[in-house]
Amino acid sequence: MITSTEITKIGAFIKPHGIKGELSAELHVDGLDITALRCIVMDIDGIYVPFFIDSTRPKSHNTTLIRLNDIDDEAKAKDFAGKDFYALSSELPETADDNDADGFYASDLIGYSVFDDTESALGIVSDYDDSTDNVVLMIKRPDGNIIYIPFVDDFFLDISPEHKSIRVSLPEGLTEL
């Protein structure tokens, strides 16, 4: 069984392309050769399911056409429109830039435990939203509620890949929003 800690979001399907099951997809990882992956992973009713890629071809500067195994008509492809897709993190190439001045990407932190500056647990990074200029981490609290933390350097005291943990110092009241 694939868990959320084993995957990294790499793109989203936009819409079907044509009548033979191709999907127009936006890749969020620069320079990724998606054909080098064994599969992509999608969240289907809360379960991470692998899908095998039959073919890809570029459509535009930031869009790729992807055909998945057994998705062979427009009706089946419509089920994937608007959905994110992931790669197994272990299959993503590590680059020399991974630990450079850019630091961490929001997608790298999914599954990390988050603690405030008093070491109180806030929750687990469940996702992020980068649909605006202000990227936010979505932290799932133990009670199931979601809190949103802006992904800005000033709030992050420590990120520990070894312990998969983050320590933050947040403005008063931010976790109450």
C-alpha positions in Angstrom: 0.0 0.0 0.0 1.3 3.4 -1.0 1.2 6.1 1.8 1.3 9.9 1.5 4.9 9.9 2.9 6.1 7.9 -0.1 4.9 10.3 -2.8 5.6 13.8 -4.1 3.1 15.9 -6.1 4.5 16.4 -9.6 1.6 17.7 -11.6 -2.1 17.9 -12.3 -4.3 16.7 -15.1 -6.2 19.6 -16.7 -8.6 18.0 -19.1 -9.0 15.2 -21.7 -7.4 15.8 -25.0 -9.1 14.2 -28.0 -11.3 11.1 -27.9 -8.6 8.4 -27.4 -8.0 8.9 -23.7 -5.1 11.3 -23.7 -4.9 13.8 -20.9 -3.5 17.3 -20.9 -1.3 17.6 -17.9 0.7 20.4 -16.2 4.0 19.3 -14.7 5.1 21.1 -11.5 8.7 19.7 -11.5 11.1 21.4 -13.9 13.2 19.0 -16.0 11.4 15.9 -14.9 11.4 13.1 -17.5 8.1 11.6 -16.6 8.7 8.6 -18.9 11.5 7.5 -16.5 9.0 6.9 -13.8 7.6 3.3 -13.3 4.2 4.9 -12.7 2.3 7.9 -11.5 0.1 7.8 -8.4 -3.3 9.3 -7.9 -5.6 9.6 -4.9 -8.7 7.6 -5.7 -11.2 7.8 -2.9 -8.5 8.2 -0.3 -6.3 5.4 -1.6 -3.1 6.1 -3.5 -3.3 4.1 -6.7 -0.5 3.6 -9.3 -1.2 4.2 -13.0 1.2 3.2 -15.7 2.1 5.6 -18.5 1.6 4.4 -22.1 2.9 7.5 -23.8 3.7 11.2 -23.4 4.2 14.0 -25.9 4.8 17.7 -25.4 1.8 20.0 -26.1 3.1 23.4 -25.1 5.8 25.1 -23.0 4.2 23.9 -19.7 1.8 21.2 -20.8 2.3 17.6 -21.7 -0.1 15.1 -23.2 -0.2 11.8 -21.2 -1.9 8.5 -22.1 -2.3 6.1 -19.2 -2.6 2.3 -19.5 -6.3 1.2 -19.8 -7.5 4.8 -20.2 -8.5 4.6 -23.9 -11.5 7.0 -24.4 -12.6 10.5 -23.5 -15.2 9.3 -21.0 -12.6 7.4 -18.9 -10.1 10.4 -19.2 -12.8 12.8 -17.9 -12.6 11.1 -14.5 -9.0 12.4 -14.1 -9.6 16.0 -15.1 -8.6 18.5 -12.4 -6.9 15.9 -10.3 -3.3 16.1 -9.0 -0.9 13.3 -9.6 2.2 12.1 -7.8 5.4 10.2 -8.2 7.0 7.8 -5.8 9.6 10.0 -4.1 12.2 7.2 -4.3 12.0 7.4 -8.1 12.5 11.2 -8.4 16.1 12.1 -9.3 18.1 13.9 -6.7 19.9 16.9 -8.1 22.9 18.9 -6.9 20.5 21.8 -6.3 18.4 19.9 -3.6 20.2 21.5 -0.7 21.3 24.8 -2.2 20.2 28.3 -1.3 16.6 27.6 -2.4 16.2 25.3 0.6 13.1 23.1 0.7 10.1 23.0 -1.6 6.7 22.9 -0.1 6.1 19.5 -1.7 9.2 18.1 0.1 7.5 18.7 3.5 4.4 16.7 3.0 4.2 14.1 5.9 6.5 16.2 8.2 5.4 16.7 11.8 5.0 20.4 12.8 5.8 21.8 16.2 5.6 25.4 17.5 8.5 27.1 19.2 7.4 25.7 22.6 7.7 22.1 21.1 3.9 21.7 21.2 2.7 19.5 18.3 0.6 21.4 15.7 0.0 18.5 13.3 1.2 17.0 10.1 1.8 18.7 6.7 -0.9 17.2 4.6 -0.6 19.3 1.5 0.2 22.8 0.2 -1.5 25.4 -1.9 0.6 27.2 -4.5 -2.3 28.6 -6.6 -1.4 32.1 -5.6 1.8 34.0 -5.1 1.6 33.2 -1.3 2.3 29.5 -0.9 0.8 28.0 2.3 1.4 24.7 4.0 -1.8 22.8 5.0 -1.3 21.3 8.5 -3.8 18.6 9.6 -4.3 18.9 13.3 -5.0 15.8 15.5 -8.6 16.8 15.7 -8.9 16.7 11.9 -9.0 20.5 11.3 -6.7 22.1 8.9 -4.5 25.2 9.7 -2.7 27.2 7.0 0.9 28.4 7.5 2.4 30.7 5.0 5.6 29.2 3.5 7.9 32.0 4.4 11.4 31.8 5.9 10.6 34.0 8.9 8.2 31.4 10.4 10.5 28.4 10.1 13.0 27.9 12.9 14.2 24.4 11.9 13.5 21.7 9.3 14.9 18.3 10.1 14.8 15.8 7.2 16.2 13.1 9.5 13.3 13.4 11.9 10.8 14.6 9.3 9.9 17.5 11.6 9.5 21.2 11.4 9.7 23.8 14.2 7.9 27.1 13.5 7.5 30.4 15.3 4.1 31.8 14.3 2.4 35.2 14.9 -0.1 35.0 17.7 -3.5 33.9 16.5 -2.4 32.4 13.2 -3.4 28.9 14.2 -6.8 30.1 15.2 -7.8 31.3 11.7 
